[in-house]
Amino acid sequence: MLFDSQNRTVIATTEPGYISVWYFIESMVEGRYTKYDTIPDGIVVHAKFGAVELPVHIDKSTMVNVHGDERKSAFTVVADKVGEYDITIRHMPKGMRFAVTFGRGLKSFMIGFIQFGFGTVILVVAFVLIALAAANVFPKRTNA
């Protein structure tokens, strides 16, 4: 989702997660080419949930390529409640483009993946034990 002409966007969440603000490394705006290897100083991001101002964290850890557009992460906002988040960028250089995405984050994904893997292992072991018991592989106890 891109920002409007007022450098503002509203993102609606349906579950807790993270809002990431990205900047385009290269962009063409009104026939003018710009390239930003790093985010310029002075850019300020404001995030609100209703009337509550939220903390914005600097996050320069990720770079992605979406449909040929290379983007770098710039800021992250924790969206811990379901609803609409208002994100505004101030002091943005002319020609610089930003986008915003929402997701649960890698940590949540990895925890879910590990839980799924652990559950799968338990089911496979249980299935093997049941199959062995049904095939009478285990010796029976005898009282002597």
Secondary structure in CASP SS format (residue, H / E / C, confidence):
PFRMAT SS
TARGET T0000
AUTHOR 0000-0000-0000
METHOD secondary structure of the structure
MODEL  1
M C 1.00
L E 1.00
F C 1.00
D C 1.00
S C 1.00
Q C 1.00
N C 1.00
R E 1.00
T E 1.00
V E 1.00
I E 1.00
A E 1.00
T E 1.00
T C 1.00
E C 1.00
P C 1.00
G E 1.00
Y E 1.00
I E 1.00
S E 1.00
V E 1.00
W E 1.00
Y E 1.00
F E 1.00
I C 1.00
E E 1.00
S E 1.00
M E 1.00
V E 1.00
E C 1.00
G C 1.00
R E 1.00
Y E 1.00
T E 1.00
K E 1.00
Y C 1.00
D C 1.00
T C 1.00
I C 1.00
P C 1.00
D C 1.00
G C 1.00
I C 1.00
V E 1.00
V E 1.00
H E 1.00
A E 1.00
K E 1.00
F E 1.00
G C 1.00
A C 1.00
V E 1.00
E E 1.00
L E 1.00
P C 1.00
V C 1.00
H E 1.00
I E 1.00
D C 1.00
K C 1.00
S C 1.00
T C 1.00
M E 1.00
V E 1.00
N E 1.00
V E 1.00
H C 1.00
G C 1.00
D E 1.00
E E 1.00
R E 1.00
K E 1.00
S E 1.00
A E 1.00
F E 1.00
T E 1.00
V E 1.00
V E 1.00
A E 1.00
D C 1.00
K C 1.00
V C 1.00
G E 1.00
E E 1.00
Y E 1.00
D E 1.00
I E 1.00
T E 1.00
I E 1.00
R E 1.00
H C 1.00
M C 1.00
P C 1.00
K C 1.00
G C 1.00
M C 1.00
R C 1.00
F E 1.00
A E 1.00
V E 1.00
T E 1.00
F E 1.00
G E 1.00
R C 1.00
G C 1.00
L H 1.00
K H 1.00
S H 1.00
F H 1.00
M H 1.00
I H 1.00
G H 1.00
F H 1.00
I H 1.00
Q H 1.00
F H 1.00
G H 1.00
F H 1.00
G H 1.00
T H 1.00
V H 1.00
I H 1.00
L H 1.00
V H 1.00
V H 1.00
A H 1.00
F H 1.00
V H 1.00
L H 1.00
I H 1.00
A H 1.00
L H 1.00
A H 1.00
A H 1.00
A C 1.00
N C 1.00
V C 1.00
F C 1.00
P C 1.00
K C 1.00
R C 1.00
T C 1.00
N C 1.00
A C 1.00
END
